[in-house]
Amino acid sequence: MDRADFIRHYGELFEHSPWVVERAADRPRTDDLHRDLMAVVETATGEERLALVRAHPELAGKAAVARELTAASAAEQAAAGLDSLTQAEFDRFHELNAAYQGRFGFPFIICVRRTDKAGILAAMEQRLGSDRETELARAIAEIGEIVRLRLKDLS
């Protein structure tokens, strides 16, 4: 697959961050595309990794309400039940999103395809007790899992 086809095919794996796939297209590839893509993230600057995390929408947040999510994010959030929250659940997500954003300066990231809304809420509550460095590393790891599943969908 040439560079242009590679970017066209994989360009939306990372939420609003095509630079990851563009850089991967310029590197030698192995038989493990996920590892190749995550190597780009690992070698990115701290500012770039933070921008990658910040490019993700809040779970059940304003973007979801306004229907401004990417198709992949909308489908993933819907599969976890985040498109059919009660008002009390929506309020709790909003409260935890705000607390998390205020504490860490970036949105809470979790691979929603591996859990449900109760599991997401529990993880949000638990992870609020972490330190920023731990949470940033966790966010990158969760993005890696999201991308792994999206790659599987493309194959």
HELIX and SHEET records of a PDB file:
HELIX    1   1 ARG A    3  TYR A   10  1                                   8    
HELIX    2   2 TRP A   19  ALA A   25  1                                   7    
HELIX    3   3 LEU A   33  THR A   43  1                                  11    
HELIX    4   4 GLY A   46  ARG A   54  1                                   9    
HELIX    5   5 LYS A   62  VAL A   65  1                                   4    
HELIX    6   6 ALA A   71  ALA A   79  1                                   9    
HELIX    7   7 GLN A   87  PHE A  104  1                                  18    
HELIX    8   8 VAL A  112  ARG A  114  5                                   3    
HELIX    9   9 LYS A  117  ARG A  127  1                                  11    
HELIX   10  10 ARG A  132  LEU A  154  1                                  23    
END                                                                             
